[in-house]
């Protein structure tokens, strides 16, 4: 199953988001902006138009300006998006690794960011703290270890610089080897992201285990209307942006190919009636679902 390449959809969506001041000219949010950087660099690779690469670099500078901290990057610009999430930082690191394919200086920028954050988040042999205080001085109150965070870091670190980050990669791999066999994910976006993570080094034991397990769980979460429910015991609930994340994961591992266009078609018309209808995360993730680009290993190689 080749990955989606619906460029007209993406260009129309980008024009609409700009006109509505949703993205990239809206509030900064690390997760959304990470996917957005990958999208813009993918458009540059696909279409050869320099404006997309320039906009990706501008976006990185804006994230630094608005969300950058002496160590790390704040979750988002809105008042309730304080602190730092490791999985958001890992996604941002992946975005920098993608940009570095065309502008090599961003590799060093990514490595420097790892050196800022890794020791604050990672407890060797135990886990990766899911959320930290904004200055990385301590875990955010009532937050513990994240289930997928070691996997997130492992992939992003390896794609940035396997030599410069050898110690950090080894620590992440040890955490993966200790947890992968017993880990069962039941949340839709988590399943999509695990599938995506598993496709980079597909023969590694953790990737084989998690890919098969995640696909089996997702199969039970599919609804014939054309969407995945967020948890197996919430059959009537649906979120667009998390489904788009599932779509990216399915395209990465080339599975359930008939469900990806059905999912995209369903959410082209579905409206939740809440703030997510206009949230940047919904529409940037929609673009990623219709054109994953550099989210897929081997794109433009």
C-alpha positions as CSV (number, residue, x, y, z in Angstrom):
1,X,0.0,0.0,0.0
2,X,1.7,3.2,-1.1
3,X,1.4,6.1,1.3
4,X,-1.2,8.8,0.5
5,X,0.0,11.7,-1.7
6,X,-3.1,13.9,-1.9
7,X,-1.2,17.2,-2.5
8,X,-4.2,19.3,-3.6
9,X,-6.0,18.5,-0.4
10,X,-3.0,19.5,1.7
11,X,-2.4,22.8,-0.3
12,X,-6.1,23.7,0.1
13,X,-6.0,22.9,3.8
14,X,-2.9,25.0,4.3
15,X,-4.4,28.0,2.5
16,X,-7.6,27.7,4.6
17,X,-5.6,27.4,7.9
18,X,-3.6,30.5,7.0
19,X,-6.7,32.5,6.0
20,X,-8.4,31.5,9.3
21,X,-5.2,32.2,11.3
22,X,-5.2,28.7,12.7
23,X,-1.7,27.5,11.5
24,X,1.1,28.3,11.1
25,X,0.1,31.9,12.0
26,X,-1.8,30.8,15.2
27,X,-0.8,29.8,18.7
28,X,2.4,27.7,18.9
29,X,2.0,24.1,20.1
30,X,5.0,21.8,20.0
31,X,3.3,18.6,18.8
32,X,1.4,20.3,16.0
33,X,4.4,22.3,14.9
34,X,6.6,19.2,14.8
35,X,4.1,17.5,12.4
36,X,3.9,20.8,10.5
37,X,7.7,21.0,10.0
38,X,7.7,17.5,8.6
39,X,4.8,18.4,6.3
40,X,6.5,21.5,5.0
41,X,9.8,19.8,4.3
42,X,7.9,16.9,2.6
43,X,6.1,19.4,0.4
44,X,9.5,21.0,-0.5
45,X,10.9,17.5,-1.4
46,X,7.8,16.6,-3.4
47,X,7.2,19.9,-5.3
48,X,10.7,21.5,-5.3
49,X,9.3,24.9,-4.1
50,X,11.8,26.7,-1.9
51,X,9.0,28.5,0.0
52,X,8.1,25.4,1.9
53,X,11.6,24.9,3.2
54,X,11.9,28.6,4.1
55,X,8.6,28.3,6.0
56,X,9.8,25.2,7.8
57,X,12.9,27.1,9.0
58,X,10.8,30.1,10.0
59,X,8.5,27.8,12.0
60,X,11.5,26.4,13.9
61,X,12.7,29.9,14.7
62,X,9.2,30.8,15.9
63,X,9.0,27.7,18.2
64,X,12.4,28.7,19.6
65,X,11.2,32.3,20.1
66,X,7.9,31.5,21.7
67,X,8.3,28.1,23.4
68,X,12.0,27.8,23.8
69,X,13.4,27.7,27.3
70,X,17.0,27.6,28.6
71,X,16.6,23.8,28.7
72,X,14.0,22.3,26.4
73,X,10.7,23.5,24.9
74,X,7.4,24.4,26.5
75,X,4.4,22.3,25.5
76,X,2.4,25.2,24.0
77,X,1.8,28.9,24.0
78,X,-1.7,28.9,25.7
79,X,-1.7,29.4,29.5
80,X,-2.8,25.9,30.2
81,X,0.0,24.3,28.1
82,X,2.8,24.8,30.6
83,X,5.5,22.3,31.4
84,X,7.3,19.9,29.0
85,X,6.2,16.6,27.6
86,X,9.0,14.2,26.6
87,X,6.9,12.7,23.7
88,X,6.4,16.2,22.3
89,X,10.1,16.9,22.5
90,X,10.8,13.6,20.8
91,X,8.5,14.5,17.9
92,X,10.2,17.8,17.6
93,X,13.6,16.1,17.5
94,X,12.3,13.9,14.7
95,X,11.1,17.0,12.8
96,X,14.6,18.5,13.2
97,X,16.1,15.3,11.8
98,X,13.9,15.7,8.8
99,X,14.8,19.3,8.2
100,X,18.5,18.4,8.6
101,X,18.2,16.2,5.5
102,X,18.1,19.5,3.5
103,X,19.7,21.9,6.0
104,X,22.4,20.0,7.9
105,X,22.9,22.5,10.6
106,X,19.6,21.3,12.2
107,X,21.2,18.0,13.1
108,X,23.5,19.8,15.6
109,X,20.5,21.7,16.9
110,X,18.7,18.5,17.6
111,X,21.7,16.9,19.3
112,X,22.1,20.0,21.5
113,X,18.4,19.7,22.5
114,X,18.8,16.1,23.5
115,X,21.8,17.0,25.7
116,X,19.6,19.7,27.4
117,X,16.6,17.4,28.2
118,X,17.7,13.7,28.3
119,X,19.2,13.5,31.8
120,X,16.2,15.5,33.3
121,X,13.6,13.1,31.8
122,X,15.3,9.7,31.9
123,X,15.8,7.6,34.9
124,X,18.1,4.8,33.7
125,X,16.7,1.3,34.3
126,X,13.3,2.7,35.4
127,X,11.7,4.9,32.7
128,X,11.2,8.2,31.1
129,X,9.2,10.8,33.0
130,X,6.1,11.8,31.0
131,X,5.9,15.5,32.0
132,X,8.4,17.8,33.7
133,X,8.1,21.3,35.2
134,X,8.9,24.0,32.7
135,X,12.5,24.5,34.0
136,X,13.1,20.7,34.1
137,X,13.8,21.0,37.8
138,X,11.4,18.2,38.8
139,X,8.6,16.0,37.5
140,X,5.3,17.8,37.1
141,X,3.0,17.0,40.0
142,X,1.1,13.8,39.7
143,X,2.9,12.6,36.6
144,X,4.9,9.4,36.4
145,X,6.7,7.4,33.7
146,X,5.3,7.4,30.1
147,X,4.6,4.0,28.4
148,X,5.8,5.0,24.9
149,X,8.4,7.7,25.7
150,X,11.5,5.5,25.6
151,X,10.4,4.3,22.2
152,X,9.8,7.9,21.0
153,X,13.3,8.9,22.2
154,X,15.0,5.8,20.8
155,X,13.7,6.5,17.2
156,X,14.3,10.3,17.3
157,X,17.8,9.9,18.7
158,X,18.8,7.3,16.2
159,X,17.6,9.4,13.3
160,X,19.4,12.5,14.6
161,X,22.9,11.1,15.3
162,X,23.7,7.5,16.3
163,X,27.3,8.4,17.2
164,X,26.8,11.6,19.1
165,X,23.9,10.1,21.1
166,X,25.2,6.6,21.6
167,X,24.9,6.7,25.4
168,X,21.4,8.1,25.3
169,X,20.3,5.6,22.7
170,X,21.6,2.7,24.7
171,X,19.6,3.9,27.8
172,X,16.4,4.1,25.8
173,X,17.0,0.7,24.2
174,X,17.5,-0.8,27.7
175,X,14.1,0.6,28.7
176,X,12.5,-0.7,25.6
177,X,13.9,-4.2,26.1
178,X,12.6,-4.2,29.7
179,X,9.0,-3.1,28.8
180,X,8.1,-4.1,25.2
181,X,7.2,-7.7,25.8
182,X,4.5,-6.8,28.4
183,X,3.3,-3.5,27.0
184,X,-0.3,-3.5,25.6
185,X,-1.6,-0.1,24.3
186,X,-5.3,0.5,24.1
187,X,-5.5,4.2,23.1
188,X,-6.0,5.0,19.5
189,X,-3.3,7.7,19.0
190,X,-0.9,5.6,21.1
191,X,-1.5,2.6,18.8
192,X,-1.0,4.7,15.7
193,X,2.2,6.2,17.0
194,X,3.5,2.8,18.1
195,X,2.9,1.4,14.6
196,X,4.7,4.4,13.2
197,X,7.7,3.9,15.6
198,X,7.8,0.2,14.8
199,X,8.3,0.7,11.0
200,X,11.8,2.4,11.3
201,X,13.6,-0.7,12.4
202,X,11.0,-3.3,11.6
203,X,13.0,-6.4,12.3
204,X,13.9,-5.5,15.9
205,X,12.2,-7.8,18.4
206,X,10.3,-5.0,20.1
207,X,9.0,-3.7,16.8
208,X,7.7,-7.1,15.7
209,X,6.0,-7.7,19.0
210,X,4.4,-4.2,19.2
211,X,3.3,-4.1,15.5
212,X,1.4,-7.4,15.7
213,X,-0.1,-6.5,19.1
214,X,-1.1,-3.0,18.1
215,X,-2.8,-4.1,14.9
216,X,-4.8,-6.7,16.7
217,X,-6.1,-4.2,19.2
218,X,-6.9,-1.6,16.5
219,X,-8.9,-4.2,14.6
220,X,-11.3,-4.4,17.5
221,X,-11.6,-0.6,17.7
222,X,-12.7,-0.2,14.0
223,X,-16.2,1.0,13.5
224,X,-18.0,0.4,10.2
225,X,-19.0,4.1,10.0
226,X,-15.3,4.7,9.1
227,X,-13.4,5.5,12.3
228,X,-11.5,4.0,15.2
229,X,-12.9,4.5,18.6
230,X,-10.4,6.0,21.2
231,X,-10.5,2.9,23.5
232,X,-12.0,-0.6,23.1
233,X,-14.7,0.2,25.7
234,X,-15.7,3.5,24.2
235,X,-17.2,2.3,20.9
236,X,-19.3,5.5,20.1
237,X,-16.6,8.1,20.8
238,X,-14.4,9.5,18.1
239,X,-11.6,12.2,17.7
240,X,-10.4,13.3,14.3
241,X,-6.8,14.1,15.2
242,X,-6.2,10.8,16.9
243,X,-7.7,8.9,14.0
244,X,-5.3,10.8,11.7
245,X,-2.5,9.6,13.9
246,X,-3.7,6.0,13.5
247,X,-3.8,6.6,9.7
248,X,-0.1,7.6,9.7
249,X,0.8,4.5,11.6
250,X,-1.2,2.2,9.3
251,X,0.4,3.7,6.3
252,X,3.8,3.3,7.8
253,X,3.4,-0.4,8.3
254,X,1.2,-0.9,5.2
255,X,-1.7,-2.4,7.0
256,X,-5.5,-2.1,6.8
257,X,-5.1,-0.2,3.5
258,X,-8.8,0.0,2.8
259,X,-9.5,1.8,6.1
260,X,-7.2,4.7,5.5
261,X,-9.3,6.4,2.7
262,X,-12.5,5.6,4.6
263,X,-11.1,7.2,7.7
264,X,-10.0,10.3,5.7
265,X,-13.4,10.5,4.0
266,X,-15.3,10.2,7.3
267,X,-13.4,13.0,9.0
268,X,-13.6,15.3,6.0
269,X,-17.3,15.7,6.9
270,X,-17.5,14.9,10.6
271,X,-17.7,17.8,13.0
272,X,-17.4,17.3,16.7
273,X,-19.1,20.6,17.6
274,X,-16.4,21.5,20.1
275,X,-13.1,23.5,19.9
276,X,-11.3,20.7,18.1
277,X,-13.2,21.6,14.9
278,X,-10.9,24.6,14.6
279,X,-7.8,23.4,16.5
280,X,-4.6,23.4,14.5
281,X,-3.8,19.9,15.7
282,X,-6.9,18.5,13.9
283,X,-6.0,20.1,10.5
284,X,-2.3,19.6,10.5
285,X,-2.8,16.0,11.5
286,X,-5.3,15.7,8.6
287,X,-2.6,16.9,6.2
288,X,-0.2,14.3,7.6
289,X,-2.8,11.6,7.0
290,X,-3.4,12.7,3.4
291,X,0.3,13.1,2.8
292,X,2.6,11.6,5.4
293,X,5.8,12.4,3.4
294,X,8.9,12.2,5.5
295,X,6.9,10.5,8.3
296,X,7.4,7.3,6.2
297,X,10.8,5.7,6.1
298,X,12.2,5.8,2.6
299,X,10.3,8.9,1.4
300,X,12.3,10.6,-1.4
301,X,15.3,8.4,-0.9
